[in-house]
Amino acid sequence: MEQPKGFSKNDEDHFLFTKTTQDGSPIILIIYEDDMLFSGRHTRELAKLVWQLRLKFAMKDLGPAKLILEMKISQFRNERLLFLSKADYIEHVLERFNMQSAPLTLS
C-alpha cells in the first residue's frame, strides 16, 4: 500500500497511517485490504483526504462506521464515547462450532 500524501506509516501496524493537522489534532486512517476507516476532528481535512483517495481508488461512502474487520462500532458523539465490540463475531464462531453453551471466562 502506497502511503497517502502527508501521512506517516505506523511502525508497529502497517495498515495505520496518521497525520497531524495545523492545529495539532490527528487524522487517523486505517486501510486493510478493501476496508478503510478514518477519523478526525476537521471535516474539511477529512473531505480532502477522501478526494485524495478517490483519485487512486474506486470508493463507496458507507456513512458513519458501524462495522470494520468483524468489529462493531458504537459512537456516542455528544458524550464523545466510542465502543468497539467483537461479541457478535464471537457468538458466530461459537455457533459455527456448536459451542453456544460453553462457559466463557475472562482472564
N, CA, C and O atoms as CSV, one atom per row, in Angstrom:
chain,resi,resn,atom,element,x,y,z
A,1,MET,N,N,0.837,-1.183,0.000
A,1,MET,CA,C,0.000,0.000,0.000
A,1,MET,C,C,0.871,1.231,0.000
A,1,MET,O,O,1.756,1.391,0.840
A,2,GLU,N,N,0.608,2.094,-0.950
A,2,GLU,CA,C,1.321,3.365,-1.021
A,2,GLU,C,C,0.842,4.277,0.101
A,2,GLU,O,O,-0.352,4.353,0.394
A,3,GLN,N,N,1.777,4.952,0.711
A,3,GLN,CA,C,1.469,5.844,1.815
A,3,GLN,C,C,0.739,7.084,1.299
A,3,GLN,O,O,1.238,7.746,0.390
A,4,PRO,N,N,-0.433,7.415,1.857
A,4,PRO,CA,C,-1.141,8.617,1.417
A,4,PRO,C,C,-0.313,9.873,1.684
A,4,PRO,O,O,0.403,9.952,2.683
A,5,LYS,N,N,-0.416,10.847,0.789
A,5,LYS,CA,C,0.374,12.079,0.872
A,5,LYS,C,C,0.134,12.796,2.203
A,5,LYS,O,O,-1.004,13.043,2.601
A,6,GLY,N,N,1.241,13.121,2.877
A,6,GLY,CA,C,1.173,13.848,4.132
A,6,GLY,C,C,0.965,12.970,5.357
A,6,GLY,O,O,0.961,13.473,6.480
A,7,PHE,N,N,0.790,11.667,5.161
A,7,PHE,CA,C,0.558,10.746,6.272
A,7,PHE,C,C,1.836,9.988,6.613
A,7,PHE,O,O,2.693,9.769,5.757
A,8,SER,N,N,1.945,9.596,7.866
A,8,SER,CA,C,3.065,8.767,8.323
A,8,SER,C,C,2.552,7.358,8.569
A,8,SER,O,O,1.460,7.165,9.102
A,9,LYS,N,N,3.355,6.378,8.172
A,9,LYS,CA,C,3.004,4.981,8.422
A,9,LYS,C,C,3.456,4.606,9.822
A,9,LYS,O,O,4.550,4.975,10.250
A,10,ASN,N,N,2.620,3.879,10.525
A,10,ASN,CA,C,2.935,3.417,11.864
A,10,ASN,C,C,3.915,2.253,11.775
A,10,ASN,O,O,3.729,1.348,10.961
A,11,ASP,N,N,4.951,2.267,12.601
A,11,ASP,CA,C,5.968,1.214,12.564
A,11,ASP,C,C,5.447,-0.139,13.036
A,11,ASP,O,O,5.884,-1.177,12.538
A,12,GLU,N,N,4.519,-0.139,13.990
A,12,GLU,CA,C,4.007,-1.390,14.535
A,12,GLU,C,C,2.855,-1.965,13.723
A,12,GLU,O,O,2.698,-3.184,13.646
A,13,ASP,N,N,2.055,-1.109,13.122
A,13,ASP,CA,C,0.879,-1.544,12.365
A,13,ASP,C,C,0.924,-0.899,10.991
A,13,ASP,O,O,0.647,0.292,10.850
A,14,HIS,N,N,1.268,-1.676,9.984
A,14,HIS,CA,C,1.478,-1.130,8.645
A,14,HIS,C,C,0.185,-0.790,7.913
A,14,HIS,O,O,0.227,-0.345,6.766
A,15,PHE,N,N,-0.955,-0.991,8.552
A,15,PHE,CA,C,-2.244,-0.610,7.970
A,15,PHE,C,C,-2.727,0.719,8.553
A,15,PHE,O,O,-3.774,1.225,8.150
A,16,LEU,N,N,-1.970,1.289,9.500
A,16,LEU,CA,C,-2.350,2.502,10.206
A,16,LEU,C,C,-1.483,3.666,9.743
A,16,LEU,O,O,-0.254,3.592,9.742
A,17,PHE,N,N,-2.166,4.757,9.344
A,17,PHE,CA,C,-1.488,5.968,8.903
A,17,PHE,C,C,-2.022,7.137,9.727
A,17,PHE,O,O,-3.207,7.176,10.057
A,18,THR,N,N,-1.158,8.080,10.057
A,18,THR,CA,C,-1.582,9.240,10.829
A,18,THR,C,C,-1.043,10.520,10.208
A,18,THR,O,O,-0.022,10.536,9.521
A,19,LYS,N,N,-1.771,11.580,10.480
A,19,LYS,CA,C,-1.373,12.906,10.015
A,19,LYS,C,C,-1.804,13.897,11.083
A,19,LYS,O,O,-2.870,13.743,11.677
A,20,THR,N,N,-0.995,14.898,11.328
A,20,THR,CA,C,-1.345,15.931,12.293
A,20,THR,C,C,-1.737,17.186,11.528
A,20,THR,O,O,-0.989,17.652,10.668
A,21,THR,N,N,-2.911,17.733,11.839
A,21,THR,CA,C,-3.375,18.944,11.165
A,21,THR,C,C,-2.629,20.157,11.710
A,21,THR,O,O,-1.858,20.046,12.663
A,22,GLN,N,N,-2.863,21.301,11.104
A,22,GLN,CA,C,-2.159,22.523,11.508
A,22,GLN,C,C,-2.405,22.891,12.965
A,22,GLN,O,O,-1.531,23.474,13.608
A,23,ASP,N,N,-3.587,22.558,13.498
A,23,ASP,CA,C,-3.859,22.895,14.897
A,23,ASP,C,C,-3.433,21.786,15.866
A,23,ASP,O,O,-3.696,21.870,17.065
A,24,GLY,N,N,-2.772,20.744,15.336
A,24,GLY,CA,C,-2.243,19.683,16.186
A,24,GLY,C,C,-3.165,18.500,16.405
A,24,GLY,O,O,-2.792,17.551,17.094
A,25,SER,N,N,-4.374,18.534,15.831
A,25,SER,CA,C,-5.273,17.388,16.018
A,25,SER,C,C,-4.961,16.307,14.984
A,25,SER,O,O,-4.571,16.610,13.856
A,26,PRO,N,N,-5.136,15.048,15.375
A,26,PRO,CA,C,-4.763,13.944,14.478
A,26,PRO,C,C,-5.860,13.564,13.493
A,26,PRO,O,O,-7.048,13.753,13.756
A,27,ILE,N,N,-5.437,13.027,12.356
A,27,ILE,CA,C,-6.312,12.305,11.443
A,27,ILE,C,C,-5.757,10.892,11.416
A,27,ILE,O,O,-4.564,10.689,11.188
A,28,ILE,N,N,-6.618,9.924,11.648
A,28,ILE,CA,C,-6.212,8.524,11.687
A,28,ILE,C,C,-6.859,7.811,10.514
A,28,ILE,O,O,-8.062,7.942,10.291
A,29,LEU,N,N,-6.068,7.059,9.765
A,29,LEU,CA,C,-6.532,6.322,8.593
A,29,LEU,C,C,-6.077,4.878,8.723
A,29,LEU,O,O,-4.894,4.599,8.918
A,30,ILE,N,N,-7.035,3.963,8.613
A,30,ILE,CA,C,-6.730,2.532,8.646
A,30,ILE,C,C,-7.184,1.946,7.322
A,30,ILE,O,O,-8.342,2.100,6.933
A,31,ILE,N,N,-6.277,1.277,6.633
A,31,ILE,CA,C,-6.601,0.620,5.371
A,31,ILE,C,C,-6.194,-0.838,5.489
A,31,ILE,O,O,-5.024,-1.151,5.709
A,32,TYR,N,N,-7.171,-1.730,5.342
A,32,TYR,CA,C,-6.901,-3.156,5.404
A,32,TYR,C,C,-7.644,-3.824,4.264
A,32,TYR,O,O,-8.873,-3.878,4.260
A,33,GLU,N,N,-6.895,-4.333,3.293
A,33,GLU,CA,C,-7.451,-4.931,2.086
A,33,GLU,C,C,-8.442,-3.964,1.446
A,33,GLU,O,O,-8.032,-2.918,0.944
A,34,ASP,N,N,-9.735,-4.286,1.452
A,34,ASP,CA,C,-10.682,-3.369,0.814
A,34,ASP,C,C,-11.534,-2.617,1.828
A,34,ASP,O,O,-12.569,-2.055,1.469
A,35,ASP,N,N,-11.112,-2.600,3.087
A,35,ASP,CA,C,-11.807,-1.846,4.126
A,35,ASP,C,C,-10.980,-0.626,4.501
A,35,ASP,O,O,-9.752,-0.684,4.560
A,36,MET,N,N,-11.671,0.476,4.752
A,36,MET,CA,C,-10.991,1.705,5.122
A,36,MET,C,C,-11.802,2.399,6.206
A,36,MET,O,O,-13.031,2.429,6.155
A,37,LEU,N,N,-11.112,2.945,7.169
A,37,LEU,CA,C,-11.754,3.686,8.243
A,37,LEU,C,C,-10.875,4.891,8.533
A,37,LEU,O,O,-9.657,4.766,8.655
A,38,PHE,N,N,-11.494,6.049,8.641
A,38,PHE,CA,C,-10.715,7.224,9.005
A,38,PHE,C,C,-11.493,8.074,9.983
A,38,PHE,O,O,-12.723,8.047,10.024
A,39,SER,N,N,-10.747,8.830,10.772
A,39,SER,CA,C,-11.361,9.649,11.801
A,39,SER,C,C,-10.527,10.902,12.017
A,39,SER,O,O,-9.303,10.887,11.894
A,40,GLY,N,N,-11.212,11.969,12.339
A,40,GLY,CA,C,-10.535,13.221,12.633
A,40,GLY,C,C,-11.548,14.259,13.048
A,40,GLY,O,O,-12.753,14.058,12.896
A,41,ARG,N,N,-11.073,15.347,13.561
A,41,ARG,CA,C,-11.938,16.396,14.077
A,41,ARG,C,C,-12.440,17.333,12.981
A,41,ARG,O,O,-13.553,17.850,13.073
A,42,HIS,N,N,-11.635,17.557,11.950
A,42,HIS,CA,C,-11.942,18.585,10.953
A,42,HIS,C,C,-12.542,17.992,9.686
A,42,HIS,O,O,-11.877,17.251,8.962
A,43,THR,N,N,-13.800,18.322,9.425
A,43,THR,CA,C,-14.483,17.769,8.250
A,43,THR,C,C,-13.811,18.211,6.949
A,43,THR,O,O,-13.793,17.451,5.981
A,44,ARG,N,N,-13.269,19.403,6.910
A,44,ARG,CA,C,-12.584,19.877,5.696
A,44,ARG,C,C,-11.360,19.007,5.393
A,44,ARG,O,O,-11.129,18.633,4.243
A,45,GLU,N,N,-10.592,18.691,6.414
A,45,GLU,CA,C,-9.409,17.830,6.231
A,45,GLU,C,C,-9.827,16.424,5.818
A,45,GLU,O,O,-9.170,15.805,4.981
A,46,LEU,N,N,-10.908,15.916,6.394
A,46,LEU,CA,C,-11.389,14.583,6.035
A,46,LEU,C,C,-11.902,14.565,4.595
A,46,LEU,O,O,-11.678,13.595,3.871
A,47,ALA,N,N,-12.584,15.621,4.177
A,47,ALA,CA,C,-13.060,15.713,2.791
A,47,ALA,C,C,-11.883,15.756,1.824
A,47,ALA,O,O,-11.938,15.164,0.746
A,48,LYS,N,N,-10.831,16.448,2.207
A,48,LYS,CA,C,-9.620,16.497,1.374
A,48,LYS,C,C,-8.988,15.104,1.250
A,48,LYS,O,O,-8.522,14.718,0.178
A,49,LEU,N,N,-8.978,14.362,2.355
A,49,LEU,CA,C,-8.449,13.001,2.347
A,49,LEU,C,C,-9.270,12.114,1.418
A,49,LEU,O,O,-8.707,11.367,0.618
A,50,VAL,N,N,-10.595,12.188,1.517
A,50,VAL,CA,C,-11.466,11.383,0.658
A,50,VAL,C,C,-11.212,11.722,-0.806
A,50,VAL,O,O,-11.114,10.821,-1.640
A,51,TRP,N,N,-11.106,12.996,-1.126
A,51,TRP,CA,C,-10.830,13.421,-2.508
A,51,TRP,C,C,-9.502,12.830,-2.991
A,51,TRP,O,O,-9.414,12.318,-4.107
A,52,GLN,N,N,-8.475,12.904,-2.147
A,52,GLN,CA,C,-7.146,12.374,-2.484
A,52,GLN,C,C,-7.211,10.863,-2.739
A,52,GLN,O,O,-6.601,10.366,-3.686
A,53,LEU,N,N,-7.949,10.137,-1.898
A,53,LEU,CA,C,-8.042,8.690,-2.049
A,53,LEU,C,C,-8.885,8.296,-3.265
A,53,LEU,O,O,-8.607,7.285,-3.909
A,54,ARG,N,N,-9.909,9.087,-3.579
A,54,ARG,CA,C,-10.755,8.786,-4.740
A,54,ARG,C,C,-10.014,8.948,-6.060
A,54,ARG,O,O,-10.411,8.366,-7.069
A,55,LEU,N,N,-8.948,9.729,-6.062
A,55,LEU,CA,C,-8.127,9.854,-7.265
A,55,LEU,C,C,-7.406,8.543,-7.578
A,55,LEU,O,O,-7.058,8.281,-8.730
A,56,LYS,N,N,-7.185,7.724,-6.551
A,56,LYS,CA,C,-6.438,6.477,-6.724
A,56,LYS,C,C,-7.294,5.221,-6.646
A,56,LYS,O,O,-6.934,4.188,-7.210
A,57,PHE,N,N,-8.430,5.303,-5.948
A,57,PHE,CA,C,-9.229,4.106,-5.703
A,57,PHE,C,C,-10.700,4.354,-6.032
A,57,PHE,O,O,-11.197,5.474,-5.912
A,58,ALA,N,N,-11.384,3.294,-6.447
A,58,ALA,CA,C,-12.838,3.342,-6.556
A,58,ALA,C,C,-13.369,3.164,-5.139
A,58,ALA,O,O,-13.083,2.161,-4.484
A,59,MET,N,N,-14.137,4.133,-4.670
A,59,MET,CA,C,-14.592,4.102,-3.282
A,59,MET,C,C,-16.094,4.291,-3.207
A,59,MET,O,O,-16.710,4.911,-4.074
A,60,LYS,N,N,-16.668,3.740,-2.147
A,60,LYS,CA,C,-18.082,3.911,-1.856
A,60,LYS,C,C,-18.187,4.410,-0.423
A,60,LYS,O,O,-17.644,3.789,0.490
A,61,ASP,N,N,-18.881,5.524,-0.215
A,61,ASP,CA,C,-19.062,6.073,1.116
A,61,ASP,C,C,-20.223,5.355,1.787
A,61,ASP,O,O,-21.361,5.450,1.327
A,62,LEU,N,N,-19.946,4.643,2.864
A,62,LEU,CA,C,-20.964,3.893,3.587
A,62,LEU,C,C,-21.487,4.648,4.804
A,62,LEU,O,O,-22.214,4.082,5.621
A,63,GLY,N,N,-21.126,5.905,4.928
A,63,GLY,CA,C,-21.597,6.706,6.054
A,63,GLY,C,C,-20.794,6.428,7.313
A,63,GLY,O,O,-19.709,5.849,7.257
A,64,PRO,N,N,-21.342,6.848,8.455
A,64,PRO,CA,C,-20.619,6.622,9.711
A,64,PRO,C,C,-20.331,5.130,9.920
A,64,PRO,O,O,-21.160,4.272,9.618
A,65,ALA,N,N,-19.153,4.852,10.438
A,65,ALA,CA,C,-18.710,3.472,10.620
A,65,ALA,C,C,-19.586,2.726,11.621
A,65,ALA,O,O,-19.879,3.228,12.706
A,66,LYS,N,N,-19.994,1.528,11.241
A,66,LYS,CA,C,-20.763,0.659,12.134
A,66,LYS,C,C,-20.043,-0.671,12.359
A,66,LYS,O,O,-20.229,-1.319,13.389
A,67,LEU,N,N,-19.215,-1.072,11.379
A,67,LEU,CA,C,-18.545,-2.365,11.457
A,67,LEU,C,C,-17.282,-2.323,10.610
A,67,LEU,O,O,-17.300,-1.839,9.478
A,68,ILE,N,N,-16.187,-2.832,11.163
A,68,ILE,CA,C,-14.959,-2.995,10.388
A,68,ILE,C,C,-14.201,-4.183,10.960
A,68,ILE,O,O,-14.047,-4.316,12.175
A,69,LEU,N,N,-13.732,-5.041,10.066
A,69,LEU,CA,C,-12.963,-6.222,10.467
A,69,LEU,C,C,-13.675,-7.018,11.554
A,69,LEU,O,O,-13.065,-7.413,12.547
A,70,GLU,N,N,-14.973,-7.249,11.356
A,70,GLU,CA,C,-15.811,-8.015,12.281
A,70,GLU,C,C,-15.951,-7.348,13.649
A,70,GLU,O,O,-16.346,-7.997,14.617
A,71,MET,N,N,-15.630,-6.056,13.734
A,71,MET,CA,C,-15.716,-5.334,14.993
A,71,MET,C,C,-16.862,-4.318,14.899
A,71,MET,O,O,-16.873,-3.468,14.008
A,72,LYS,N,N,-17.817,-4.412,15.817
A,72,LYS,CA,C,-18.948,-3.492,15.849
A,72,LYS,C,C,-18.496,-2.177,16.483
A,72,LYS,O,O,-17.819,-2.168,17.511
A,73,ILE,N,N,-18.883,-1.067,15.849
A,73,ILE,CA,C,-18.507,0.260,16.334
A,73,ILE,C,C,-19.769,0.996,16.761
A,73,ILE,O,O,-20.704,1.146,15.974
A,74,SER,N,N,-19.793,1.454,18.008
A,74,SER,CA,C,-20.907,2.254,18.522
A,74,SER,C,C,-20.353,3.615,18.911
A,74,SER,O,O,-19.429,3.720,19.717
A,75,GLN,N,N,-20.939,4.665,18.319
A,75,GLN,CA,C,-20.474,6.028,18.593
A,75,GLN,C,C,-21.554,6.811,19.321
A,75,GLN,O,O,-22.734,6.745,18.978
A,76,PHE,N,N,-21.124,7.553,20.332
A,76,PHE,CA,C,-21.989,8.460,21.060
A,76,PHE,C,C,-21.297,9.818,21.037
A,76,PHE,O,O,-20.561,10.179,21.956
A,77,ARG,N,N,-21.554,10.562,19.956
A,77,ARG,CA,C,-20.818,11.809,19.707
A,77,ARG,C,C,-21.003,12.845,20.813
A,77,ARG,O,O,-20.034,13.482,21.228
A,78,ASN,N,N,-22.235,13.022,21.296
A,78,ASN,CA,C,-22.468,14.040,22.322
A,78,ASN,C,C,-21.644,13.778,23.578
A,78,ASN,O,O,-21.156,14.713,24.214
A,79,GLU,N,N,-21.489,12.508,23.931
A,79,GLU,CA,C,-20.713,12.145,25.113
A,79,GLU,C,C,-19.238,11.923,24.783
A,79,GLU,O,O,-18.423,11.691,25.676
A,80,ARG,N,N,-18.898,11.998,23.480
A,80,ARG,CA,C,-17.534,11.765,22.997
A,80,ARG,C,C,-17.035,10.378,23.405
A,80,ARG,O,O,-15.917,10.216,23.894
A,81,LEU,N,N,-17.916,9.367,23.182
A,81,LEU,CA,C,-17.593,7.985,23.524
A,81,LEU,C,C,-17.608,7.113,22.278
A,81,LEU,O,O,-18.380,7.343,21.347
A,82,LEU,N,N,-16.752,6.121,22.279
A,82,LEU,CA,C,-16.657,5.153,21.187
A,82,LEU,C,C,-16.474,3.781,21.817
A,82,LEU,O,O,-15.594,3.586,22.655
A,83,PHE,N,N,-17.316,2.826,21.406
A,83,PHE,CA,C,-17.210,1.463,21.910
A,83,PHE,C,C,-16.934,0.519,20.762
A,83,PHE,O,O,-17.537,0.644,19.696
A,84,LEU,N,N,-16.033,-0.420,20.964
A,84,LEU,CA,C,-15.705,-1.450,19.979
A,84,LEU,C,C,-16.072,-2.796,20.593
A,84,LEU,O,O,-15.795,-3.050,21.765
A,85,SER,N,N,-16.702,-3.662,19.786
A,85,SER,CA,C,-17.124,-4.951,20.321
A,85,SER,C,C,-16.946,-6.047,19.271
A,85,SER,O,O,-17.222,-5.847,18.089
A,86,LYS,N,N,-16.483,-7.195,19.726
A,86,LYS,CA,C,-16.382,-8.383,18.874
A,86,LYS,C,C,-17.401,-9.433,19.311
A,86,LYS,O,O,-17.306,-10.586,18.891
A,87,ALA,N,N,-18.373,-9.061,20.144
A,87,ALA,CA,C,-19.334,-10.011,20.706
A,87,ALA,C,C,-20.103,-10.753,19.615
A,87,ALA,O,O,-20.252,-11.972,19.701
A,88,ASP,N,N,-20.596,-10.054,18.594
A,88,ASP,CA,C,-21.350,-10.718,17.524
A,88,ASP,C,C,-20.482,-11.747,16.794
A,88,ASP,O,O,-20.946,-12.838,16.462
A,89,TYR,N,N,-19.229,-11.391,16.551
A,89,TYR,CA,C,-18.314,-12.307,15.871
A,89,TYR,C,C,-18.040,-13.535,16.739
A,89,TYR,O,O,-18.004,-14.660,16.240
A,90,ILE,N,N,-17.848,-13.314,18.026
A,90,ILE,CA,C,-17.592,-14.434,18.950
A,90,ILE,C,C,-18.789,-15.371,18.977
A,90,ILE,O,O,-18.630,-16.591,18.939
A,91,GLU,N,N,-19.998,-14.795,19.042
A,91,GLU,CA,C,-21.203,-15.628,19.013
A,91,GLU,C,C,-21.276,-16.442,17.723
A,91,GLU,O,O,-21.633,-17.620,17.754
A,92,HIS,N,N,-20.943,-15.830,16.601
A,92,HIS,CA,C,-20.942,-16.525,15.309
A,92,HIS,C,C,-19.964,-17.704,15.322
A,92,HIS,O,O,-20.299,-18.796,14.864
A,93,VAL,N,N,-18.769,-17.485,15.839
A,93,VAL,CA,C,-17.760,-18.553,15.897
A,93,VAL,C,C,-18.239,-19.679,16.815
A,93,VAL,O,O,-18.088,-20.853,16.478
A,94,LEU,N,N,-18.811,-19.337,17.965
A,94,LEU,CA,C,-19.315,-20.362,18.887
A,94,LEU,C,C,-20.423,-21.185,18.233
A,94,LEU,O,O,-20.460,-22.407,18.377
A,95,GLU,N,N,-21.325,-20.517,17.516
A,95,GLU,CA,C,-22.394,-21.240,16.811
A,95,GLU,C,C,-21.808,-22.159,15.740
A,95,GLU,O,O,-22.252,-23.295,15.575
A,96,ARG,N,N,-20.821,-21.664,15.027
A,96,ARG,CA,C,-20.207,-22.443,13.948
A,96,ARG,C,C,-19.648,-23.769,14.457
A,96,ARG,O,O,-19.711,-24.785,13.764
A,97,PHE,N,N,-19.100,-23.752,15.675
A,97,PHE,CA,C,-18.512,-24.959,16.252
A,97,PHE,C,C,-19.425,-25.601,17.298
A,97,PHE,O,O,-18.989,-26.423,18.103
A,98,ASN,N,N,-20.703,-25.206,17.268
A,98,ASN,CA,C,-21.714,-25.759,18.164
A,98,ASN,C,C,-21.274,-25.675,19.628
A,98,ASN,O,O,-21.364,-26.652,20.372
A,99,MET,N,N,-20.801,-24.505,20.023
A,99,MET,CA,C,-20.315,-24.301,21.390
A,99,MET,C,C,-21.048,-23.147,22.081
A,99,MET,O,O,-20.488,-22.501,22.967
A,100,GLN,N,N,-22.298,-22.886,21.680
A,100,GLN,CA,C,-23.041,-21.762,22.246
A,100,GLN,C,C,-23.180,-21.856,23.766
A,100,GLN,O,O,-23.203,-20.829,24.445
A,101,SER,N,N,-23.274,-23.076,24.310
A,101,SER,CA,C,-23.457,-23.197,25.759
A,101,SER,C,C,-22.155,-23.370,26.519
A,101,SER,O,O,-22.173,-23.613,27.725
A,102,ALA,N,N,-21.036,-23.250,25.843
A,102,ALA,CA,C,-19.754,-23.389,26.540
A,102,ALA,C,C,-19.572,-22.210,27.506
A,102,ALA,O,O,-19.856,-21.067,27.148
A,103,PRO,N,N,-19.099,-22.486,28.730
A,103,PRO,CA,C,-18.890,-21.393,29.678
A,103,PRO,C,C,-17.737,-20.497,29.210
A,103,PRO,O,O,-16.695,-20.982,28.769
A,104,LEU,N,N,-17.942,-19.204,29.315
A,104,LEU,CA,C,-16.900,-18.249,28.937
A,104,LEU,C,C,-16.307,-17.635,30.190
A,104,LEU,O,O,-17.032,-17.249,31.106
A,105,THR,N,N,-15.000,-17.548,30.226
A,105,THR,CA,C,-14.332,-16.905,31.358
A,105,THR,C,C,-13.346,-15.898,30.820
A,105,THR,O,O,-12.777,-16.076,29.744
A,106,LEU,N,N,-13.153,-14.852,31.570
A,106,LEU,CA,C,-12.160,-13.833,31.229
A,106,LEU,C,C,-10.974,-14.008,32.150
A,106,LEU,O,O,-11.128,-14.273,33.342
A,107,SER,N,N,-9.796,-13.859,31.589
A,107,SER,CA,C,-8.618,-13.962,32.458
A,107,SER,C,C,-7.781,-12.725,32.334
A,107,SER,O,O,-6.742,-12.614,32.985
